[in-house]
């Protein structure tokens, strides 16, 4: 019997075609952010319980959904199956196990070594890519360009791969190469139009190009066929809700928030639920929406449940906004005083800045937030997500001069609206 391979031609140790097929399906669904991932990987393991790469893929699926205990258990099972694995699979599993266990530095070293031998093994490349990856959450200045430098050498070997095109297109977009990103992501979508991750980057391209109406129209059409169980469902709704706000369609924006973004409405990773909800509410109030005390209090409960202690700067930055706008002094003090990690200094400053903003102290808002602008990529997330900080700074600057109304604009644009100061 000839050796089995996956859909990228990489050798697999399993001798069961049914296990191979189910594994390939599960990985494809994971890379496309489509539902059914766990079922297909479990089907592979039902046929071949020793398939180490299926165990570690299932671990990554659990990790993406913030199911830490299940992720670690599956990773441990993958390690126990390495005797039945080939050389590539053993390296693959060990690299991803480091990711699941939270050893970012060790994982990146193993990822680099693995990809030097097997550059088309994109499952191992995944944790290093994107704005929520090892570079994205490194807390380092210049991490967007660092990710580009990491990915560029693989273009020769992987440039025809639909997943790599998505990842590379996102990196291009984040360093401001919007036209190049548009071409790259369009090639990816031609190959795999059901890829929710690629649809997401197409939305970012429209956002960075200032194409609000075109972006909303395109994403609404694509999204209409996306299952609610897909883990990008809530975040893609966030993109549409922001465009609806920009275009003055309050009804659509708030319907999306209540039905698909907020806790209880969204289905997706807790990190997205918290950050998307907080970001939408704050942007809406900066645009002139009435204060939303009940919605802010619901987010306090959610932050306390899923992020009770500081540790991840991107979550902590948004939690600080939640506590400030809800008037939760204890929560705000916890984030401000116990921030940790490579971007802890930024989190503490953000907490102070959001507290000042919530009570209308424009001068103090500027004092704490303005110095962060030069390296705000350190908190993690995309340029679109970090525009929230840019908006807050611009509002404080404009209102400090006017001593009256809030003014919110897209960074670099002329102010277009003024409203009364929102209060928490």
N, C-alpha and C positions, 0 to 999 in steps of 0.2 A: 504494500500500500504506500502510495506516495505521501510525503509529509504534507500536513495541512498548513495553510497560511491564513492570515487575516486579509482584510480587503485592501491593505497597503502592501501586501506581499511579504509581511514579516512572519517568520516561522513560529508555529504554535506546537506545543508538545502534545496536546490532546490528539487522540486517534479517532475521536468521535465526531463525524461531520455535523451532527445535530448540536453538539456542544459548541463547535466552532461557529455555526450559523447563529445560534442564540447569543453568543458572546459578541459577535460582530454587530448584530442588531442592537444590543444593549449599549455598546460603545457609541454607535451612530446616534442613538437617541440622546445619550448624555452630551455628546458634542453639539447636537442640534437644540438642546434645551427642550426636548419633547417629552411627554409623559410615557410611562411604561418601561422606564429604565430598569428598575429593580426586578420587575417580573421577568424580563428577558435574561438578565444576568442570573437570576435564581433558576431559570429554566436551564441555562448552561451548566450550572453547578449540580442540578438534579441528574443530568446525564453524566457529568464528570466532576465529582466532588473534589478532585485533586487539582483542578484547573486554577493555578495560583493567580493568573492574570484576571480571571473573572472575580475572584475574591477581592483583589485590590481595586478593581473597577467598581465593585459594589461598595467598597469602603469609601471611595471618592464620591459616589452618588449620595451616600449618607452624609458625608462631610459637607457637600454643597447645600444640603437641606438642614444643616446645623444639628444633625443627630450624632453627636460626638461619641457617645458610648457604642452605638452600633458601628460607627466608622472604625473605631479602634479594634473592636472585636473582629470585624471582617479583615482588617489589615493583619492582625495577629494570625488569623487562619491562613491568610495568604503566605505568610512566612513559614508556617508549618508544612505547607505543600511544596516548598521549593525543591525538595529532592526529586520531585517528578517533573520539574521545569527544565527548560533548556537555558543556555547561557544568557540569551537576551532577556528571557522572561525573568530570570533571577535578578538581573540588573534593574529591569523595569519595576519589579515589585519592591525592591529595596529602596529605590528612589522615591516611589510614591508613598511607601510606608513612612518615610521621614516627613513627607508633607502632612500626612494624616496625624502624625504624632506632634506636629507643631515645631519641628526642628527646621526652621527656614534656612539657616546658613548651611546646615548639613545637606538638606534636600537640594539646594541650588548647586552645591558642589557635585552631588551625585547626578543631577540632571545634566549638567554640562558634560560630565564624563560619559554618561550613557549616550547622549545625542551625538557626541563625537564619533561614535561607532555606528549608531542606528538613527540617523537624522530624520527618518520618516516616521519614527515612533511618536506620533503627535500626542498620545495620551500622556507621555512623560513631559512633553513641552507645555501642556495645558497649565499646570500650576504656576509656571513662570510668566505666563502671558496675561493680558488684560489688566484692568485697573484694580482688581481685587486679588491679584496674584502676588508672587514673592517680590517682584519689583514694585508693584503698585502699593503694597503695604509695608515697604521697607522703611518708611519714614525719612528717606534721604532726598535732599534737593537734587534736581536733575534726573530723577528716576524715570521720567518719560523718555528722555533721550537714551538712558541706559538700556531700557527695554528695546528700543530700536536697534541699538548696537548688538544686543543679544540675538535678535531675530534676523537681522540682515544677512548673516552668513548662510542661513538656511534657505534663502530664496532660490538658490540654484538647484537644490535638491527637492524642495517642497513647493515651489512656486505654482505648480499645477494642482495642488491639493486644496480642496474646497475649505477644509478647516484652517489650514495655514493662511489662505487668502483672507479669511475672516480675521484671524489674529493679527496678521500683518496690516490689514486695512485699519483696524482699530488703533494700532500703534502709530500709523501714519497720521490718522486724524488727530490723535492726542498731541503730536508735535507740530500741528498746524499745516500738514500737507493734505489739505482737504480735497483738492482736485485728484491727487494721486489715490487717496483713500476711496474716493467715489468710484474710480475705475477698478480698483482692487476688489471692493466689496460687491460691485455689480458682477464681476466674474465669478465670485463665490456663489452668489444667489442664482446665477444661471445654472450652475452645477447642482446646487442643493437648495431649491426655493423654499423648502420647509424649515430651513435652519433659522430658528428664532434668534440665535446669537448674531447671525449675519443681518437679520432684519433690524436688530437693535443698533448695529453699527451704521446701517443705512439711515436710521433715525438720527444718529449723532452727526453724520455728514450733513443732513438737511439742517440740523440745529446750528452747526458751526458756520454754515453758509448763510444763515439768516433766512432760510426758506420755510417760514412758519406754516403758511397755508399749504404749500406743496408737501411738506413733511407730514402734516396732520392728515392730509388726504391719502398719501401713500400708505402711512402706517395703519390708518383705519381700514383700508382695503385688505392689507396683509393680515391684520389682527383678526379680522372677521372669521378666519378659518383656523385660528389658534385655540387649542383646547385650554380650558381654564386650569387644568392640572399641570400645564407646562410651567416650569419654575421661573420663566421670564414674564409670565402673564401680568403680574402686578406692576413690574417695572416698566414694561412697555405702555401700560395704562398711564403711568406717571409721565412719560414723555408726551403722550397725547393730551393729558390734562394741562401740562405747562403750555403747550401750544394753544390750547383753548383759552387759557388765561391771557396769553399774549394777544390773541385775536378778539378778546372781549366777549367770548362765549362762556359766561359764568355758569349757565345751566349745565352745559356739557362738562365743564371742568369739575364742578362739585358732584355731579352724578358719577363721574369716573372715580373721584376720591372716595365717595361713600361706598360704592359698589365693588371697587377693584383695588384700592390702594391702602386704605386705613386698616388698622387691626380689626379683625372680624369681617372685613370685606375682602381683603387680599388673601391670596394663597401663594406663598412663596417663602424664601429664606427670611428669617427674622431680621437680618441685617438690612435687606431691601425694604421690608415693611416699615421699620423704624425710620430709616434715613429718607425714604421717599415720602412718607407721611409728614415728617417734620419739615422737610424742604418745601413740600407743596403748601402747607399751612402758612409757613413764614412768608413765602413768596406772595401768596394770596393776600395776606395782610399788608405787605409792603405795597401791593397794587391797590389797596383801598378796601379790601373786604372788612366787614365788621369783625371785631374780636371774637375768637372761637374758644371760650374757656372750657366748655365741655369736651371738645375735641382735643384740646391740649391736655386735659386731665386724663383722658383715655390713653394718650401717648405716654404720660408719666407712668401709668400702670404697666404699660407694655415694656417700657425701658427698664423698669424695676424688675420685671419678670425675666426678660431675656438678656439684659446687660446690667446685672446688679452691681458689678464692680468694674471700674475702669480697666482698660487694657488694650483695646483696639481703637486707635485714634479716630478712625472714620466714624465709628459708632459713637464714641464719646463726644465728638464735636457736635453731632446732631442731638445727642441726649442733653448736652449743655443748653442748646437752643430750646429744647422741650421744657426742661426744668425752669429756665429763665422766663419763658412766655407763660408758663403755668403758675409762676410765683412759688415754686417749690424750692425754698432756700436750702433745705437739707440735701436734696438731690444735687443741686447746683454746687454746693460746697464739696460734696463727695467727688464729683468729677474734677472740680477745680484743684482740690488739694491732694487727691490721690492718683492723679494721672500718672501713667507709667508707660514705658516704651520709648522708642527713638523720637517720637513726636510729642512727648509729654509736655514740653514747654509750649507748644502751639495750642494744645488742648486747654491748658490752664489759661492762656491768654484769651482764647475764644470764649471760655466760660465767663470771664470777666467782661469781655466785649458784649456778649449777648445779654448779660445782666444789665449792663448800662443801656443797651438798646431797648430792652423791654420797658424801662422806666423813662425813656425819652431823653437820656443824658447823651446828647450827640457828641460833645467834646470827649467824654470818656470812651464812648464807642470808637471814635477815631483813634484815640490814644492806644487802645488795645488791639484793634483790628488792622489799622493801616500798616503797621510794621510786618504783618504776616503776609502781605500781598506778594512780596518778591519771591517767596518760596512756599506758597500755599499748597503745591503739589505734595508736600510732605504729609499732609493729613490723609492722603489716599483719595480714591474716587476719580471720576472723570473730570475733564474741564467743564462739561455741562453741569455736573453736580457742584463743583466748587464755585461756579458763578454765583451761588447763594452768598458767599462771602463778598464777592465783588459788588453785588447788589446792596448788601448791608452797608459796606463802606461808602458807596455812592450816595445812599440815602442819608447817612449821617453827615456826609460832607455837604450835600445840598441843603439839608434841613438846618444844619448848623449855621449856614450863611443866611437862610431865610428866617430862622427862628420861628418856623410855623409848620407847614405841612410836610409829610413824607413825599419824597420823589423817588421813583424806582425806574431805572432804565436798564436795558441790556448794556453790559460794559462797553464803553467807547461810543455809545450813541447819545443823542441829545435827549434830555428828559421829555417824556411825552405825557405824563399824568401826574396830578397832585391830588392828595386826599388828606383827610385828617389823620393824625397820629394814632395808630392802633395801640391799644393797651391790653395787657394780659389779664 
